[in-house]
Amino acid sequence: MNVCTFVGKITEDLHLEDEQNTQVLRFKMMVEQTRNVRGNRKISDKNILSFEAWDSGAKTIFDHCSSGDELVVKTTARSNGGK
């Protein structure tokens, strides 16, 4: 099963676009991962991930969120073919 859940902060202003007769929202989130290493130290990695939302999902995020807001995204992962 290909189900992923991410919690992060939206990194830029949101722009809703029309594509293929529906609305699409492409946005980026900063997702932080903290892990323990030897010696009881913690390392924090911050990654910027790209997301797409379509139709009512795109409209809902656009209407209720803005840059800096924390968001939970449940999605499926796809490769951009190395792009």
C-alpha positions in Angstrom: 0.0 0.0 0.0 1.4 3.4 -0.9 0.0 5.8 1.7 2.2 8.6 3.2 1.4 11.1 5.9 3.4 14.4 6.2 3.2 17.2 8.8 4.9 20.4 7.9 4.7 24.1 7.2 3.7 25.6 3.9 6.7 27.5 2.6 5.3 29.9 0.1 2.2 31.8 -1.0 -0.5 29.6 -2.5 -1.7 30.1 -6.1 -4.7 28.2 -7.4 -4.6 27.3 -11.1 -7.0 25.9 -13.6 -5.8 22.8 -15.5 -7.6 20.1 -17.4 -11.0 21.7 -16.5 -10.4 21.6 -12.7 -8.5 23.5 -10.1 -5.0 22.5 -9.0 -2.7 23.7 -6.2 1.0 23.0 -6.3 2.7 23.9 -3.0 5.8 23.1 -1.0 6.1 22.2 2.7 9.0 22.0 5.1 8.9 18.7 6.9 11.2 18.2 9.9 12.5 14.9 11.0 14.2 14.5 14.4 16.1 11.3 15.2 18.3 10.1 18.1 22.0 9.3 17.6 24.6 7.9 19.9 25.3 9.8 23.1 21.6 10.9 23.5 22.0 13.6 20.9 19.3 14.5 18.5 19.7 15.4 14.9 17.0 17.4 13.0 16.7 17.2 9.3 14.5 19.7 7.4 13.3 18.8 3.9 11.3 20.8 1.4 8.8 18.5 -0.3 6.5 19.3 -3.3 2.8 18.5 -3.3 -0.2 18.7 -5.6 -3.8 18.9 -4.6 -6.7 18.8 -7.2 -10.4 19.8 -7.3 -12.0 20.2 -3.9 -8.8 19.4 -2.0 -7.0 22.2 -3.8 -9.8 24.7 -3.1 -10.1 23.8 0.6 -6.3 24.2 1.2 -6.3 27.5 -0.8 -9.3 28.9 1.2 -8.1 27.9 4.7 -4.3 28.0 4.6 -1.4 30.3 3.9 2.4 30.5 4.0 3.7 29.4 7.4 0.6 27.4 8.3 1.1 23.9 9.6 -0.7 21.2 7.5 -1.2 17.5 7.7 -1.1 15.8 4.2 -2.2 12.2 3.7 -1.2 11.2 0.1 0.3 8.7 -2.2 3.9 9.1 -3.3 5.0 9.3 -6.9 8.3 9.8 -8.5 8.9 12.6 -11.0 11.1 10.3 -13.0 14.2 11.8 -11.4 13.2 15.4 -12.1 
